Amino acid sequence: MAMAKINVNTDEETKRAAESLFSELGLNMTTAINIFLKKALQYRGIPFDVCIEIPNDVTRAALEEGDRILADHSRKRYKSVAELKKALEE
């Protein structure tokens, strides 16, 4: 079977992290991408969920609490993590 080239652009950090992961799995980038393409053809679509994650109740409550804290201007504010740590130690 004749081979065809595919050029893929991604940021350096993603490339390095993917190469490291695939290496741990005993794969190189070409093999990993070919696995993805073959699974997509077999699945007749993207072989994993592509969706917007909806936070669970605990995460949603934490996000809402964070929003309330940010909106409460009477709360103490810190300019750095070091400043916060110092206040926690007092």
Summary of the structure (lengths in Angstrom):
residues: 90
radius of gyration: 22.8
end to end distance: 70.7
largest distance: 70.7
contacts: 134
relative contact order: 0.05
helix: 58%
strand: 0%
